[in-house]
Every structure is written in C-alpha cells, then in structure tokens.
Amino acid sequence: MLIAGFPAGAWGTNCYLVAPAAGEECVIIDPGHQAADGVAEAIAKHRLKPVAVVLTHGHLDHVASVVPVCGAHDVPAWIHPDDRYMMSDPEKALGRSIGMPLLGELTIGEPDDVKELTDGAALDLVGLELTVSHAPGHTKGSVTFGLPEAADIPPILFSGDLLFAGSIGRTDLPGGDSAEILDSLARVCLPLDDSTVVLSGHGPQTTIGRERATNPYLRQVAAGQGAQPAPRRGM
C-alpha cells in the first residue's frame, strides 16, 4: 500500500493520497487550502491516477482545493450530506466572514460530480476498501475512513478532525458539539485495535493504543465521564 501525505495551506491540513502501490489508481483525502500543487507533485512522483476525492468533513481547510483537484482529473468528490453545504458556503460554516484576501485565493463551490457518504458504507474505489463511520461533533457531517489490516500493514484510521495525537477537534464552530464528539470517540475510536495507525487532519500520526493511554479525551470517554470543552484544533 502507498500513502503519500503532506500538510497544506494556512492551517497545515494533512492531505493524503492512498493507492495499492505506486503507478496505480489512488484516492485523495481532504485536498484543503493550497493543496492542489502538492497533490499534483505526489501524483507525478508516484505515477498515480486519481479516481475520487473523499472528504472527512466540510470545513474550508479540508475542501478548499476540491474544485480544482476534481476538475483537473475529472473525478467525483464524496462528502457526508450534513456538510455538503460548506463547499459552496464556507463562511456559514465558520459563523463569520473569513475575509476577502483569503477568499480571493479560493475556488468556492461544488465540483461537477458530488456523491454523498453514509455511515457504514464500504467504498471500494481503488481495490482498497475504505469503511465510512459517521462521527459528528467537530461538524454534523464529520466522518472517518478506515482501512483494514492487510499483510504486514496494521489497520489505519483517517480520523479527520475527530482525533489528533494528544487532542481532539474543536467544537466551538457552527455544528460543533462537545457531547457529540465524545460520543463519536467512544463509538468510532475506542473499539479499534491498539495497533490501528491514526492519520489525522492535523499534526503527526499516532496509534489508538497511544491515544488510549495518553489522550485525556479518549481516557475521559473510556472512563464514561461527561463532556468537557474541547481544545481549539483544526478550523
């Protein structure tokens, strides 16, 4: 398996390209602010052919390059229906104006082909089965993508802004809910094997085992405690 990831744009949002191997078809996860050039470089370096863009949620820092990336490769974008409006109306998702200078760098709107994600769906897009888990809390339409263990490769969770190394996503923007994100952590993350590699929307990779032992929010839900305010991570 090939996973090429890089942080992009003003928010350092992690964009990932996932393929069975170099020279094959790939899926692009979260091409956010100023990610188009990095996507093009990774495609050229690894000789990849994109077949789809999949989005963990609709915040601007994760979707800002969806239109140019989908347009360049004539591929669809997959997003949960609860977050779809954010592609065309990012300011509404933030609850404020993000300012004309930043807007001037973006191509706002939907790509030509948008498909909607559902909880529990299995997306077989490049011969690798991505399992979708609806995980609201950071946004109403947040999802994660899971890859099962294969050969010598441990299971992988693309967690978006649900779970970070040592932290979780912020819940103070429209659609955020601290009780919901803790429920999503309990339902989506706690049942996973400790060996599961977590590739999140921001920051370094980690594992479920490490987060189970050290992340105060995952420890909180494991202990069955109530919701506490989440830190400000991600957009």
DRENFI-791238 format. One record per residue (C-alpha): residue in three letters; x, y, z negated. Coordinates in steps of 0.001 Angstrom, whole numbers, plus 500000, padded with zeros to 6 digits. Example, Ala and Ser with C-alpha at 12.3 -4.5 7.8 and 13.67 -1.06 7.14 Angstrom:
2
+-----+--------+--------+--------+
|   r |     xx |     yy |     zz |
+-----+--------+--------+--------+
| ALA | 512300 | 495500 | 492200 |
| SER | 513670 | 498940 | 492860 |
+-----+--------+--------+--------+
***
This chain:
235
+-----+--------+--------+--------+
|   r |     xx |     yy |     zz |
+-----+--------+--------+--------+
| MET | 500000 | 500000 | 500000 |
| LEU | 501099 | 503558 | 500728 |
| ILE | 500045 | 506502 | 498566 |
| ALA | 501535 | 509863 | 499517 |
| GLY | 500628 | 512653 | 497119 |
| PHE | 501590 | 516283 | 496725 |
| PRO | 500418 | 519346 | 494731 |
| ALA | 498940 | 522116 | 496868 |
| GLY | 497961 | 525747 | 496613 |
| ALA | 497485 | 528235 | 493830 |
| TRP | 496130 | 525609 | 491406 |
| GLY | 498642 | 522832 | 492134 |
| THR | 495848 | 520441 | 493055 |
| ASN | 497018 | 516934 | 493878 |
| CYS | 496100 | 515758 | 497375 |
| TYR | 496582 | 512065 | 498203 |
| LEU | 496814 | 510098 | 501442 |
| VAL | 496075 | 506392 | 500982 |
| ALA | 496814 | 503675 | 503543 |
| PRO | 497556 | 499944 | 503607 |
| ALA | 501038 | 500803 | 504931 |
| ALA | 502953 | 503332 | 506982 |
| GLY | 501787 | 503527 | 510584 |
| GLU | 498175 | 502650 | 509751 |
| GLU | 494846 | 504381 | 509126 |
| CYS | 494508 | 506470 | 505979 |
| VAL | 492003 | 508206 | 503722 |
| ILE | 492708 | 511733 | 502487 |
| ILE | 491623 | 512536 | 498920 |
| ASP | 490979 | 516166 | 497884 |
| PRO | 492606 | 518404 | 500532 |
| GLY | 492351 | 521594 | 498497 |
| HIS | 493697 | 525133 | 498684 |
| GLN | 496548 | 525403 | 501234 |
| ALA | 496745 | 521608 | 501615 |
| ALA | 496449 | 521406 | 505413 |
| ASP | 500179 | 521772 | 506116 |
| GLY | 501098 | 519168 | 503503 |
| VAL | 498539 | 516762 | 504954 |
| ALA | 499970 | 517262 | 508447 |
| GLU | 503517 | 516679 | 507189 |
| ALA | 502551 | 513462 | 505376 |
| ILE | 500678 | 512186 | 508435 |
| ALA | 503694 | 512809 | 510658 |
| LYS | 506208 | 511395 | 508171 |
| HIS | 504295 | 508149 | 507620 |
| ARG | 502732 | 507900 | 511133 |
| LEU | 499201 | 507806 | 509722 |
| LYS | 495798 | 508083 | 511388 |
| PRO | 493153 | 509701 | 509143 |
| VAL | 489671 | 508158 | 509231 |
| ALA | 487963 | 510069 | 506394 |
| VAL | 488279 | 512713 | 503695 |
| VAL | 486857 | 511791 | 500284 |
| LEU | 486302 | 514333 | 497525 |
| THR | 486317 | 513829 | 493767 |
| HIS | 484216 | 516990 | 493321 |
| GLY | 483303 | 520258 | 494996 |
| HIS | 485473 | 522874 | 493297 |
| LEU | 487350 | 525168 | 495636 |
| ASP | 490776 | 523937 | 494588 |
| HIS | 489816 | 520442 | 495827 |
| VAL | 487854 | 521231 | 499002 |
| ALA | 489317 | 524448 | 500456 |
| SER | 491087 | 522660 | 503338 |
| VAL | 488293 | 520197 | 504154 |
| VAL | 487069 | 522056 | 507253 |
| PRO | 490463 | 522381 | 508986 |
| VAL | 491612 | 518873 | 507998 |
| CYS | 488380 | 517193 | 509128 |
| GLY | 488309 | 519299 | 512279 |
| ALA | 491893 | 518501 | 513234 |
| HIS | 491260 | 514749 | 513053 |
| ASP | 487509 | 514577 | 513832 |
| VAL | 486716 | 512691 | 510621 |
| PRO | 483843 | 512912 | 508108 |
| ALA | 484016 | 514208 | 504548 |
| TRP | 482419 | 512251 | 501702 |
| ILE | 481116 | 514100 | 498616 |
| HIS | 478517 | 513494 | 495909 |
| PRO | 475243 | 515275 | 496775 |
| ASP | 475222 | 517216 | 493487 |
| ASP | 478429 | 519015 | 494533 |
| ARG | 477803 | 519376 | 498246 |
| TYR | 476603 | 522996 | 497964 |
| MET | 480020 | 524061 | 496692 |
| MET | 481640 | 523600 | 500083 |
| SER | 479519 | 526403 | 501507 |
| ASP | 479104 | 528478 | 498337 |
| PRO | 482263 | 528227 | 496213 |
| GLU | 481554 | 531425 | 494288 |
| LYS | 478313 | 529948 | 492935 |
| ALA | 480290 | 527015 | 491575 |
| LEU | 482587 | 529386 | 489701 |
| GLY | 479845 | 531609 | 488373 |
| ARG | 481700 | 534698 | 489593 |
| SER | 483360 | 536200 | 492654 |
| ILE | 486804 | 534775 | 493330 |
| GLY | 487870 | 537930 | 495148 |
| MET | 488310 | 538867 | 498788 |
| PRO | 492089 | 538299 | 499018 |
| LEU | 491678 | 534622 | 498160 |
| LEU | 488557 | 534220 | 500259 |
| GLY | 490435 | 535639 | 503222 |
| GLU | 492722 | 532589 | 503210 |
| LEU | 489915 | 530028 | 503306 |
| THR | 487606 | 528446 | 505850 |
| ILE | 484345 | 528262 | 503913 |
| GLY | 481635 | 525836 | 504950 |
| GLU | 480976 | 522192 | 505686 |
| PRO | 482781 | 520087 | 508272 |
| ASP | 480697 | 518761 | 511150 |
| ASP | 480101 | 515374 | 509518 |
| VAL | 479304 | 515131 | 505780 |
| LYS | 478417 | 511835 | 504108 |
| GLU | 477146 | 511505 | 500550 |
| LEU | 478699 | 509356 | 497843 |
| THR | 476640 | 507241 | 495440 |
| ASP | 477542 | 505672 | 492115 |
| GLY | 478856 | 502136 | 492506 |
| ALA | 479395 | 502399 | 496249 |
| ALA | 482302 | 500489 | 497766 |
| LEU | 483911 | 502395 | 500631 |
| ASP | 485821 | 500088 | 502983 |
| LEU | 487409 | 502746 | 505157 |
| VAL | 490920 | 501522 | 505967 |
| GLY | 490786 | 497942 | 504769 |
| LEU | 491173 | 499158 | 501178 |
| GLU | 488015 | 499147 | 499078 |
| LEU | 487507 | 502389 | 497146 |
| THR | 484924 | 501994 | 494388 |
| VAL | 482957 | 505147 | 493577 |
| SER | 481988 | 505960 | 489990 |
| HIS | 479810 | 508985 | 489293 |
| ALA | 481498 | 510831 | 486410 |
| PRO | 479726 | 514134 | 485638 |
| GLY | 480961 | 516560 | 483023 |
| HIS | 483526 | 518657 | 484873 |
| THR | 480868 | 519164 | 487565 |
| LYS | 477497 | 517481 | 488084 |
| GLY | 478774 | 515630 | 491144 |
| SER | 482227 | 514589 | 489963 |
| VAL | 483295 | 511075 | 490955 |
| THR | 486327 | 508854 | 490613 |
| PHE | 487721 | 506394 | 493152 |
| GLY | 489084 | 503036 | 492047 |
| LEU | 491345 | 500581 | 493856 |
| PRO | 491554 | 497006 | 492548 |
| GLU | 494748 | 495224 | 491624 |
| ALA | 496451 | 493688 | 494656 |
| ALA | 499580 | 491522 | 494821 |
| ASP | 502201 | 493332 | 492731 |
| ILE | 500236 | 496614 | 492687 |
| PRO | 498283 | 497458 | 489499 |
| PRO | 494732 | 498825 | 489681 |
| ILE | 494555 | 502533 | 490497 |
| LEU | 492090 | 505234 | 489459 |
| PHE | 491916 | 508517 | 491353 |
| SER | 490369 | 510421 | 488469 |
| GLY | 489910 | 513890 | 489968 |
| ASP | 489402 | 516332 | 487098 |
| LEU | 487836 | 513786 | 484751 |
| LEU | 491061 | 512564 | 483119 |
| PHE | 494578 | 514033 | 483062 |
| ALA | 497788 | 512997 | 481353 |
| GLY | 497094 | 514117 | 477792 |
| SER | 493926 | 516043 | 478586 |
| ILE | 490598 | 516174 | 480442 |
| GLY | 488816 | 518577 | 482795 |
| ARG | 487389 | 521889 | 481703 |
| THR | 483643 | 522110 | 481092 |
| ASP | 483081 | 525867 | 480889 |
| LEU | 482155 | 526472 | 484547 |
| PRO | 478639 | 526052 | 486022 |
| GLY | 477674 | 522380 | 485978 |
| GLY | 480171 | 521518 | 483254 |
| ASP | 479031 | 519737 | 480117 |
| SER | 481275 | 518578 | 477267 |
| ALA | 478919 | 515802 | 476160 |
| GLU | 478625 | 514513 | 479725 |
| ILE | 482384 | 514408 | 480279 |
| LEU | 482888 | 512397 | 477099 |
| ASP | 480155 | 510002 | 478210 |
| SER | 481876 | 509681 | 481599 |
| LEU | 485213 | 508971 | 479908 |
| ALA | 483581 | 506256 | 477813 |
| ARG | 481701 | 504707 | 480728 |
| VAL | 484300 | 505014 | 483513 |
| CYS | 487715 | 505004 | 481819 |
| LEU | 487519 | 503015 | 478593 |
| PRO | 486559 | 499685 | 480265 |
| LEU | 489598 | 499821 | 482586 |
| ASP | 492666 | 497687 | 482007 |
| ASP | 495569 | 499408 | 480255 |
| SER | 497748 | 498795 | 483339 |
| THR | 495497 | 500983 | 485517 |
| VAL | 497518 | 503804 | 487069 |
| VAL | 495725 | 507162 | 486827 |
| LEU | 496332 | 509593 | 489697 |
| SER | 494562 | 512761 | 488655 |
| GLY | 493598 | 516045 | 490270 |
| HIS | 496338 | 517978 | 488468 |
| GLY | 499610 | 517049 | 486824 |
| PRO | 501634 | 513824 | 486667 |
| GLN | 500431 | 510266 | 486914 |
| THR | 499714 | 508271 | 483792 |
| THR | 498069 | 504986 | 482789 |
| ILE | 494876 | 504115 | 480989 |
| GLY | 496936 | 502414 | 478283 |
| ARG | 498978 | 505541 | 477646 |
| GLU | 495883 | 507728 | 477558 |
| ARG | 494000 | 505276 | 475348 |
| ALA | 496846 | 505537 | 472830 |
| THR | 497685 | 509248 | 473036 |
| ASN | 494961 | 511307 | 474739 |
| PRO | 492899 | 512967 | 471963 |
| TYR | 489718 | 512971 | 474078 |
| LEU | 489913 | 509321 | 475065 |
| ARG | 490689 | 508454 | 471448 |
| GLN | 487680 | 510525 | 470429 |
| VAL | 485254 | 508635 | 472658 |
| ALA | 486799 | 505292 | 471688 |
| ALA | 486031 | 506193 | 468083 |
| GLY | 482472 | 507141 | 469006 |
| GLN | 482787 | 510746 | 467930 |
| GLY | 480677 | 513619 | 469245 |
| ALA | 481580 | 516162 | 471897 |
| GLN | 484169 | 518852 | 471286 |
| PRO | 485080 | 521732 | 473620 |
| ALA | 487275 | 520552 | 476478 |
| PRO | 490533 | 522319 | 477406 |
| ARG | 490834 | 524560 | 480435 |
| ARG | 492369 | 522279 | 483081 |
| GLY | 491627 | 522442 | 486785 |
| MET | 489494 | 525171 | 488337 |
+-----+--------+--------+--------+
***
